[in-house]
C-alpha cells in the first residue's frame, strides 16, 4: 500500500491539472476542492463518537437517507457525518440531510496527504461506505488508525467485475483493510469473494433502497370499476408520450383511466393544454374531480403521489424519457404494482435492474415499446398477475437491510 500511495500521488499530480482544465472547458464546476484535499472545516464535537456515512453521488445519497434517520434515532448521542464525492451528491445531501446529519462535506482524494489530513480533522469512530466505492488508501489509513471501515449495500456490476478480476492480486490486499463487506445479493457476495475478499468478511444484507413502507391511503377518486394507470413524476416531453399511448389504448380498453402527475406543479397548465389537444376530458385533483366524469385526472396537489400508487393498476415512472435519470419506482412496487420506465434510469439503476430481472418492472427504450408493453399488461391477465406477484417476491428478498446495518453498528 506504501507503493500504491506513492504511485497514486504521482498520477494524481500529473493528471489533476488536465482534469481541472477539461472540466472548466466543459463548464463543469470543480466544487469542494479544498475539502477533497482534506482541509475540512470541522465543527468541534469534543470527545463524541462520530459515525461517518459515504455515498458518492445522487443515487447513493438517496439510498442512505432512511439509514441516516435510523442511525440518529438509535444512537442519539453520536454525531453523524455524511460525505459525498460529487457536487450533485452534495446538493442532494444538504437538501435531504440538513435536519439529520451533524455535518456534511466532501470525501477526500484517495492519496496519502488528502486522506490523512481528512482523518486528522474528522476523527470518525466508524465508517460506512455505500455500494461501489473501494478506496484503497482510505481503507488502509483507517485500518492503521483502528477505525472500522465497511462497505454497505455493496454491489459490483458485471463489467466492473470482469475488470477487477484481472487485478485480483491487488484487490486481495485492499480488502484486508476493510472490516466487513455487506452486499445486496448472493451474486454480489460471490463477486467480492472471487476478486479477493475474505469469505468470513462478506455477508448478504439486502438492499437499503428496498426499505420502503406503504403510505396509509384512503382514497376515493371514483376509481372503483376502472383500471387506473398512473404516470408519476413526468417531465417535459413525457406527457405527450403517455397521453398518446393512453389515447390509443382507450379505444381498445374502455375501462382504463389515467392519473397524470407532473413532477413540477408549475407545469400543470401545460399538461392541461396537452390533454385538451389529445381530445381527452380531464379533471383536477385539487377540485376533487372523479374518474367517473373524466378520462384523465391531473394530480396538481403536493405530497400525494406516493399514496396514489395504491389505487393504480400499474405505473409509469417519469424522468426516464429524458436525461433526468428516473425517479424511484419502489413507491409503486411496494403496493405490488408493476412499473414501466424509459431508458434514462441512472439515478436508480440498481433498483430498475433488480425489478427488470423479473416482471415487476420493465425498462423500455422507445415510446412504441412503451405503448406495446402497456397493452400487454392490460391484455394478458396472467402476465399482469405474475408481475404483481414478482413485486412482492422482490421486496421479500431484499427486506431487512436497514435493521441489518443498525445491528452491525451496535456491535461496533
N, C-alpha and C positions, 0 to 999 in steps of 0.2 A: 504493500500500500504506500510505502515511502516513495517507491519509483513512480506509482500512479500519481501521487501528489505533485512530484516534480514535472512529470510529463503533462499533466492536466494544466498546470500553471503555465508552462511554456506555450502549449497550444492555445490557451486562453489569451495570453498576452499578444500572440501573433494574430489571432482571429478576431478579437473583440473590436479593434478599430474598423475592420471591414464590415462586421455585423452592424455596428452602430451607423456607419455611413450608408449602408444599404437600407436600413430601417428608416433613416432620416429621409433618404431619397424617395422612398415609398410612402412617406407621410405617416409612418407608424412611430408613436412616441416611445422613447427609451425610459419608461417610467420605473421608479423605485431603484435607480442605480446605486444610490448611497446605501440603501438598506441591503441590497443584494451583495454589496461588498462587506456587509457585517456591521455597518455603522447605524445600528438601530437605537433610536431614542426611547429607551425602555423605561416605563414607569418604575418607581421604587416599590416593589412588592415585599420588601423585607425578607423574612425567612419563609414566606409562604411557598408551599409546593406549587409547581406550575405544570399543568398538562398542556402539551402542545399538539395541535391538530394541523396537518398539512394537506391541502388539496390544491393541485397545480393550477386548475382553471375552473371555468364555469360549472361544468358537469360534476366535478368532484366536490366543489364548494357546496353546491345544491344538495348533493348526496349526504354530506356531513351535517346538514342543518339539524335534523332530528337527534343525531348523536350528540351534538353540541348542547342542545337543550337538556338531554338526559344526563349528560355529564354534570352540568351545573345544578341540576335537581338532585343528583345522587351525591355529589361532592361539593356542597355549597361553600365550603371553606377553602377550596382550592382555586387557584387562578387558572383561567383558560386563555391560551394564546392561539390564534388562528393565523396561519401563513399561507400565501399563495405564490405562484410563480409568474402570473401574468397580470396585466393591467385590468383586463375584463374580470379576472378572478377577484382582484382587489375590490373592484366596484360592486360585484355581487356580494362579497363578504361584508363590506361596510353596510350594504343595504339590508342583508338578512341577519347579521350577527351583532349589529350595533347595541342591542339590548341583551346580548347573550355573552359574547366574548369580553374579556377584560382588556385585550389588546389585539390589534390586527396589524400585520406587517408582511414584508416580502421574505421568501425563503432565500438563503444565501447562494451565491455561485458555488459550485462544488470544487473549490480549490482551497488549499490549506489556510491561506490568510483570511479569506472571507468566512469560511466555516468556523474557524477558531475565534475570530472576532465576534461572530454572531453568538456562539455558545458562551463566550465570556460575558456577554451583555444580557443574554436572555436567561441562562441557567435553568433550562427545562428539567423537570424531575422525571418525566416520561414523554416519549414522542410517538405519535401515531401518524403514519404516512399513508395516504389513501391511494389505492388502486394500482397504478402502473409505475410509480416513481421508485427508482432504485438509484440512490445517490451514493456511490462507493465511499468517497472520502467522508461525507457527512456521517454515514453509518460507522465508519472506522473511528472517527473522532468521538462520537457518542459512546462507543464501546470502551475507548481508552479512559473516558471520564465516568464509566459505570452508569451511564444513562440508558435505561431500557429503550430500545427503538424497534418498533414493529410495523410491518405492512398490514393494513386492514383493507377489507373489501378488495383483496388482491386479484388481479386478472392479468393474463398475458394473451394477446391476440396471436393467431396462427403465424402471421408474417413475422412478428417480433420474436416469437418462439424459435422459428427457423434461423433467424439471425443470431440469437443468443446461444443456440446450440453450437455454433461454430467457434465460440469463445467460452465454452463451458468451463475450462480451466480457470478463467478469470473470475467468473461469477461464483464458482465454488468457494473461492477465498472471500469474495464480497459478502456472501450470505452468512459467513461465520460471524460477522459483526452484528447481524440482526438478532434480536431476542426471540422473535417469532414472526411467522408469516401466516396470515389468516385469509383464506381465499373465498371467492364467490361460489366455486363449484369444485367437484371432484376432478374435472378436467383441468382446471387451473392448478389445483394442488399437484397433479401429476406433472404438469409442465414445469412448475418450480423445482420439483424434485429432480426431474430429468436434466435440468440445467445446473444442478449442483447444490440445491438446498438440502439441509439435513432433514431426513424423514421425520425425526422427532420434533422438529421446529414448525412443521407445516400442518395446519388444521383447516378444515372447511367451516366457514362461519355463515355462509349465505350472502345475500346482497342487501346492504343497508337501504338501498333505494326502494326495496320492496316492503319496508316497514311503513306502510301507508294504512291509515284507518278509514273506514267508511264514515262519511259525514251523515249525521242524522238528517233524514229528509221526510217531510210530509208535504208533498207537492200535489196540487190539483190544478192542472193546466188543461183539463178536458182531454187527457191523453188516453183514457180508457177506450179500448176498441181500436186503437191505432198503433202502428209501429213507428216510433219516433226515431229519426236519425238526428244525431247531434253533430254539428260541425263546430268544434270548440277552438277558441283562440285563433281565429282566422286572421290573416294579414292581407294587405292589398294584393290583388291578383288571384287570391284563392277563393273568394266568394263567388266569382264568376264560374270557376271550375265546379264548385259544389252546386250552385244553382242550376247550371246546365245539366249536370248529371241527374239531379233531383227532378227536374222538369221532364227529362226523358223517361226516367223510371216511373214517374207518377202516371204516365199513360199506360203503363203495364200493371202497376200495383196501386189500386185506388185507396188502400188503407194506410199509406205512408204519409208522415208529416215531417217537417224539418224545423229543428231549433237551431238557429244560426247565431253564434256568439262571437262577434268580432273582438279581437284581443284588446283594441284600444277604443274606448267609448266615443271618442271624437269622430270615429269612422261610421257611426250609426247612420247619419244622414246619407252617406254614400251607399251603404248597404241597402237602405230603403229604396233608393233610386234604382239600384241594380235589380232588386227584387221586382219592382214595377216593370222594368224593361223585359223581364222574363215572363211577364203576364201572370205572376203568381200573387195571390192575395196574402197579405201579411198583417200581423198584429204585433204589439209591443208588450214585453213582459211588464214594463213599468205601468201599463194601463190594465194589467191583469187580464189581458186578452186570452182566449181559449182556442185550442186546436179544433174544437167543434165548428168554429167560424172561419178559420183561416188555414191556408196551406203551410204557411211559414210563420213562426213567431221569432222575432229578433230579441235576443237577450240583451237589453240595454240597461240592466242593473249591475251593480258591482257585488262581488263576493258570493255569487250564487251558482257559478258554473259547476263547481265541484260536486255539489249535491244533485244537480240536474242530471248527471250521468246515471243516477239511479233509475230514471224513467226511460232511458233510451233503449233501443233495440241493438244498436251498435253506434260507434262514434268515429268520426274523422278528427284527427288531431292536427291543428293548423301549425303554421310556421314551418311547414315541411315542403311546400311547393315554391319556396323562395330560398333565400340564403340565411334565414333566421336560425336554423338548426333544430327546429322542432320544439314541442313542449311535452310535458310529462304525460305519457299515455296511461300511467298507473291509476290516475284519478278516475278513469273509466273502467279499467281492468279489475280494480278492486271490487267493483259491483258485478263481476263476472260478465262484463260486456266486452265483446271483441272490438278491436280498434284497427283502423287503417290509416296510413300516413304516406306522405310523399317521400322523395328521396333525401331531402335535407334533414338529417337527424343527428348531427354531430354533438348536440348538447346532451342527448340521452341515448347515444348509440348502443351502449351495452344493454340497456333496457329493451330497446327495439329489437336488437338481435336475439335476446332471450325470448321475447314474445314471438318473433318471426320464426323461431325454430319449431314452434307449434302452430296451431291455427288461432292462437289467442290474439295475434297481431299480424298485420300484413304491411310490408313496405312495397309501395308501387312507384313506378318511375314516370308515368305519364298520366294525363287526365283520362285518356282512353282506358288504360289499365284500371284506373280508379273506378270509373263507371262500371266496368266489367266485373270488378270484384264486389262492388255493392250489389250488383244484380245477382251474383252467386249467393251472397248472404241472405238475400230476400227470397230467392227461388228454391234453394236447397235447404229444407228444414233440418235434415240430419247433419249436414255440414255445419249449419249455424249452431245447433245444439252441442256439437263437438267443440266448436270454437269457444262457446261459453264455458264448457267443462274444462277446457285447456287453461282458461284464465285461472280457475280455482286451483288446478294442478300446479301451475307455475308459482302461485303465491304460497302454496303449501310447501313447495320445495325450497323456497327462499326465506321463509319466515324465521324469526328468532335472531337475526343478525345483530340487532340493536342490543338486546339483553346479553348476547354473547360477548360483545366488546366491553360492556359495563362490568360483567363478571370478571373478565381478564384484568381490567383496571383495578378492581377490588383486590386482586391477588398482588398487584404491584404496590 
